[in-house]
């Protein structure tokens, strides 16, 4: 999924002809500390709340003030993972999106990004989650997929988590069934280490049974 598929159509952009007061009011309305400055559809940069701080010249257009813009943006053809990195590195709350001619197309907020990642990771689809722990040389996703598919199940999403100063890593997979007992057993037969599982239908059933047995014991 690329950035162009998840940008919003909200009118976040401001122009250099707008005053500090107007832009600060828009920031307050949107509850954002950054807004894109656009002139003739071209992106000039991000203006921040911090750069507009102060009570002087509040009704002066920002083009006549010494306002510093942040030149942070992504192109619509980049992947949404690039947006994750930009939000983390630059500490912004709005990410402008441009085309190859630097025409402003829209923007992306962290909430928009969370929604997009949710679609990428199949969060809205029911299914069990299995976390495998293994050495970084044992990460053969094709073999993992073969084991899952051999149990008449499909992988909805997967991702790898690596650890600094460690030769171990975690592979998280989400499959299209909540009954993952046979898949877990298959991984164990292939000597995989199961670190944890989630949304396991059988685990929920067993927990419910243990709870009912406890309540029956208490009520005796």
Residue, then its C-alpha position, 0 to 999 in steps of 0.5 A: x500500500x502506498x501513501x497515495x492510497x491513504x492520504x486524506x482530503x481534509x483542507x489542511x493547507x494554508x497559504x503564505x497570504x494568511x496571517x499568524x492568527x489565521x493559521x494558529x486558529x486553524x491549528x487549534x481547530x484541527x488540533x495540530x501543531x504543523x500545517x502545510x504551506x501551499x502556493x499555487x498548488x506547490x508545497x513550500x514547507x511545513x509551518x509549526x506552532x512553535x515557529x509562530x509563537x509570540x504575540x507580535x505581528x499576529x495579523x501580518x501574512x506569514x510571507x512577510x515574516x521570518x518564518x522557518x518552514x520544515x521541508x518534510x514530505x513524502x511522495x505519493x508513490x512511497x510505501x506507508x512504512x516510510x511514513x512510519x519512519x518520518x513520523x518517528x524521526x521528525x516528530x511531526x503530527x502531519x505529513x504532506x504528500x506530493x507528486x513528482x512535480x512537488x504538487x501538494x496532494x494532501x496530508x497524512x496524520x498518525x491516525x490515518x497511518x494507524x488505519x492504513x496499517x490496520x488494513x495492511x495487517x488485516x486487523x479487521x479480519x478474524x484470525x489467530x496470531x502466532x509468534x515464533x522465536x528463532x535464530x536470524x538465519x532460520x527465518x525462512x518465510x517460505x517454509x513457515x507459509x508451507x507449514x501453515x498452508x499444509x493445515x488448510x490455512x492461509x497467512x493474512x499478514x506477517x512481520x519480523x521483529x529484530x533485536x539489537x545485539x541479538x541473533x534471535x528474532x520474532x516472526x509474527x503471523x496472523x492466519x485466517x482461523x481462530x482454531x490454531x491448535x493444529x498449526x501450533x502442533x505443526x510448528x512444534x513438530x518442525x522444531x519451531x519455538x512458539x513464544x505466544x499465541x493470541x485469539x486462539x479459540x481453543x484457549x478461550x474455550x479452555x479458560x471459560x471451562x476453568x472459570x466455570x469449574x472454579x465457580x461451581x467449586x466455590x458454590x458447593 
